[in-house]
């Protein structure tokens, strides 16, 4: 499991980056979401790598 947190604003980003953030559920700065780690999520995180932080969390 990984925890993804939006750290920077989406203002001024490309429309594709905004859509990717919305598909992950990241709408506001500081919002976090815990996701399963897979190839699709890894690709989305790569697109937003300059806007998010990623942490590994244990499955509860």
C-alpha positions in Angstrom: 0.0 0.0 0.0 1.2 3.5 -0.7 0.0 6.9 0.5 0.0 9.7 -2.1 -0.3 13.3 -0.9 -0.7 16.3 -3.1 1.9 18.9 -2.1 1.7 21.5 -4.8 -1.1 23.3 -6.6 -2.6 22.1 -9.8 -2.9 25.7 -11.1 -0.8 26.1 -14.3 -0.4 22.3 -14.9 -1.3 20.6 -18.1 -4.9 19.4 -18.5 -3.7 15.8 -18.6 -2.0 16.3 -15.2 -5.2 17.7 -13.7 -7.2 14.8 -15.0 -4.6 12.3 -13.6 -4.8 14.0 -10.1 -8.6 13.9 -10.2 -8.5 10.2 -11.2 -6.4 9.5 -8.1 -8.8 11.5 -5.9 -6.4 14.3 -5.2 -8.3 17.6 -5.4 -6.8 19.9 -2.8 -3.3 20.6 -1.5 -2.6 18.3 1.5 -5.2 15.7 0.6 -3.9 12.1 0.9 -5.1 8.8 -0.4 -4.0 5.3 0.3 -3.8 3.0 -2.8 -2.8 -0.4 -3.8 0.6 -0.4 -5.5 0.3 -1.6 -9.1 1.5 -0.5 -12.6 -1.4 1.8 -13.3 -1.0 3.7 -10.1 2.8 3.9 -10.6 2.3 5.5 -14.0 -0.1 8.1 -12.6 2.4 8.9 -9.9 5.2 9.3 -12.4 3.1 11.9 -14.3 2.5 13.8 -11.0 5.9 13.2 -9.5 6.8 16.9 -9.1 3.4 17.6 -7.4 3.1 14.7 -4.9 4.9 12.8 -2.2 4.7 9.1 -1.9 5.1 7.0 1.3 4.9 3.3 1.9 2.3 2.3 4.5 1.5 -1.1 6.0 -1.8 -2.8 5.3 -4.0 -2.3 8.3 
